[in-house]
């Protein structure tokens, strides 16, 4: 499958498969967020680390166009590294992110310290959604299995996601990239309004990982809360087939069409 991005130096050429649900000429939020994961994980660190928290601010709509990737180490320490990634379309900053990487010190941990097991059905026991997936370019590179609720059923829902399309040409999908791709679907998974009547666009995404996920399937166990001022949050617990490992939160803007 054709990758979303082809990276040469600081430039990321973008394919049409980055297109999102609101406008095919604008990227789905999961696309630049996963590109940021790739950029962070390719930065050197003085000791082995992994990302414990990633925060992405969507400054402006991201066009399906070449992007410049600018990285900076904001703090270098013996135990943590704080990294900044900026994506620019021409001279305009469209996405800004920070990632907190923490040194790895592998030890046996007590069972009580692990995330709880998943009580919902595993992906092989769930059905694919019957909705508009193929109409959105980015979604053509995903498989989905509904474990609870549904995309057309308002309220909390849980969906398994499996990314199948490469994000960066020549690079494998990392556990972090898989987690962040799924996490960006918080607002769509647990939508409380009909998409034909409302838009509910996230302005950011923050993901915290207690551990790296294992395998290709990521469960998003999500719910949305909306305030009377048309501002809300979409939040989820993240799991793989071994159990829960992280959390994701989006700030969401609700507008009538």
C-alpha positions in Angstrom: 0.0 0.0 0.0 1.1 3.5 -0.7 2.4 5.3 2.4 0.9 8.5 3.7 4.2 10.4 3.7 7.5 10.2 1.8 10.1 11.9 3.9 13.3 13.4 2.4 15.3 15.4 4.9 12.9 17.9 6.7 10.3 17.6 3.9 7.4 15.2 4.1 5.5 14.8 0.8 1.9 13.9 1.5 -0.3 11.5 -0.4 -4.1 11.9 -1.0 -4.6 9.1 1.6 -4.0 11.6 4.3 -7.5 13.2 3.6 -10.0 13.4 6.4 -13.8 13.3 6.8 -14.6 17.0 6.8 -12.7 17.9 3.6 -10.5 15.5 1.5 -8.0 18.4 0.9 -7.4 18.6 4.6 -5.6 15.9 6.5 -7.2 13.6 9.1 -5.7 14.4 12.5 -4.3 10.9 12.9 -2.0 11.4 9.9 0.1 14.4 11.1 0.0 13.0 14.7 1.5 9.7 13.6 4.1 11.6 11.5 5.1 13.4 14.7 5.5 10.0 16.4 7.9 8.9 13.7 9.9 12.2 14.0 10.2 11.8 17.8 11.2 8.2 17.7 13.9 9.0 15.2 15.6 11.5 17.4 18.7 10.3 19.3 18.7 10.1 23.1 21.6 9.6 25.5 20.0 6.6 27.1 17.2 4.2 25.8 13.8 5.9 26.2 10.2 5.6 25.2 7.4 8.2 24.9 5.3 8.4 28.0 3.2 11.4 26.9 2.5 13.0 23.6 0.5 16.2 23.2 -0.5 17.5 19.8 -2.0 21.0 19.2 -3.7 21.4 15.8 -2.9 25.0 15.2 -4.6 25.2 11.8 -6.3 22.9 9.3 -3.5 20.7 7.8 -3.6 20.7 4.0 -2.8 17.6 1.9 0.4 19.2 0.8 4.2 19.0 1.5 5.0 19.6 5.2 8.3 20.7 6.8 9.2 18.7 10.0 11.1 20.8 12.5 12.4 19.1 15.7 14.0 20.4 18.8 15.2 18.9 22.1 13.8 21.2 24.8 15.3 19.4 27.8 18.0 16.7 27.9 18.4 14.8 31.2 19.6 11.5 32.6 16.0 10.3 33.1 13.8 12.4 30.8 13.9 14.1 27.4 11.4 16.7 26.3 11.1 17.1 22.5 9.2 19.6 20.4 8.0 18.9 16.9 6.5 21.5 14.5 4.9 20.8 11.2 4.8 23.7 8.7 2.9 24.1 5.4 5.1 26.5 3.6 5.9 29.1 6.2 2.8 28.5 8.3 2.9 26.4 11.4 -0.1 24.0 11.3 0.8 21.5 14.1 2.8 21.8 17.3 3.6 18.9 19.6 5.6 18.0 22.6 6.7 14.5 23.6 8.0 13.4 27.0 10.4 10.5 26.7 11.5 8.7 29.9 14.4 6.4 30.3 13.8 2.7 30.2 14.8 0.5 33.2 13.2 -2.9 32.7 12.3 -4.7 35.9 9.7 -7.2 37.1 6.7 -5.3 38.4 4.0 -6.7 40.7 0.8 -7.8 39.0 -1.2 -5.2 40.8 0.8 -2.5 39.0 -0.4 -3.7 35.5 -3.4 -2.3 33.7 -6.6 -4.3 34.0 -7.6 -6.9 31.5 -10.0 -6.2 28.7 -13.5 -7.6 29.4 -14.9 -6.5 26.1 -14.8 -8.9 23.1 -11.5 -9.2 21.3 -11.3 -8.1 17.7 -11.7 -11.5 16.1 -15.1 -11.8 17.9 -16.3 -8.3 16.7 -17.9 -7.2 13.5 -16.7 -4.4 11.2 -18.8 -1.2 11.3 -21.4 -0.6 8.7 -20.8 3.1 7.9 -19.0 5.6 5.7 -15.4 4.4 6.3 -14.5 4.0 2.6 -15.5 7.6 1.8 -12.7 9.0 3.9 -9.2 8.6 2.3 -7.4 8.0 5.6 -9.8 5.4 6.7 -9.0 3.2 3.7 -5.8 2.3 5.6 -7.6 1.1 8.7 -9.5 -2.0 9.9 -12.2 -1.5 12.6 -14.1 -3.9 14.8 -16.9 -2.7 17.1 -16.8 -4.1 20.6 -19.5 -1.9 22.2 -22.0 0.7 21.0 -21.4 2.0 17.4 -20.6 4.9 15.2 -24.3 5.7 14.5 -25.4 5.1 18.1 -24.9 8.2 20.2 -23.0 7.8 23.4 -20.0 5.8 24.7 -18.5 3.2 22.4 -15.5 0.9 22.1 -13.9 0.1 18.8 -10.8 -1.9 17.9 -8.5 -0.2 15.3 -5.8 -1.7 13.2 -3.7 0.5 11.0 -2.7 -1.2 7.7 -1.2 1.5 5.6 2.4 2.7 6.1 2.6 6.2 7.5 6.2 6.9 6.4 7.5 5.1 3.3 10.2 2.6 4.3 9.3 2.7 8.0 7.3 0.2 10.0 4.4 1.3 12.1 5.7 1.5 15.7 3.6 0.7 18.8 3.4 4.5 19.5 2.1 5.3 16.1 -0.6 2.6 16.3 -1.7 3.9 19.7 -1.8 7.5 18.5 -3.7 6.7 15.3 -6.4 5.0 17.3 -6.5 7.7 19.9 -7.3 10.4 17.4 -10.7 8.7 16.8 -12.0 9.5 20.3 -14.5 12.1 19.1 -15.7 9.9 16.2 -16.0 6.7 18.2 -18.1 8.2 21.0 -19.9 10.9 19.0 -23.1 12.3 20.7 -24.4 14.1 17.7 -25.3 13.1 14.1 -22.4 13.9 11.8 -24.8 15.0 9.1 -26.1 17.8 11.4 -23.0 18.7 13.4 -19.2 18.9 13.1 -17.2 17.9 16.2 -13.5 18.7 15.4 -10.8 18.1 17.9 -8.4 21.0 18.5 -5.7 18.8 20.2 -4.8 15.3 21.3 -3.0 14.1 24.4 -2.0 10.5 24.9 -0.3 9.0 28.0 1.1 5.5 27.9 1.7 3.3 31.0 3.4 0.9 28.7 3.9 0.3 25.0 1.1 -1.6 23.3 1.6 -5.1 22.0 0.3 -6.3 18.6 -1.5 -4.5 15.8 -5.0 -4.1 17.3 -5.7 -1.1 19.6 -9.0 -0.7 21.5 -10.4 2.7 22.0 -12.9 2.6 24.9 -14.3 6.1 24.5 -16.9 8.6 25.7 -17.7 12.3 25.0 -18.9 15.0 27.3 -20.3 18.3 26.0 -20.8 21.5 27.9 -23.6 24.1 27.3 -21.1 26.3 25.5 -20.5 23.9 22.6 -17.1 22.9 24.0 -16.4 19.4 25.2 -13.9 16.6 25.6 -13.7 13.1 24.1 -11.7 10.7 26.2 -10.8 7.0 26.1 -8.9 4.2 27.7 -6.5 2.5 25.3 -6.0 -1.2 25.3 -4.4 -4.1 23.4 -5.4 -7.7 23.6 -3.3 -8.1 26.8 -5.1 -5.3 28.7 -5.4 -1.5 29.2 -2.2 0.5 28.8 -3.0 4.2 28.3 -5.4 7.1 28.1 -6.3 9.7 25.5 -8.1 13.1 25.7 -9.2 15.5 23.0 -10.7 19.0 23.3 -13.6 19.2 20.9 -15.4 22.1 19.2 -19.1 21.4 18.3 -20.8 23.4 15.6 -24.1 23.0 13.7 -23.7 22.6 10.0 
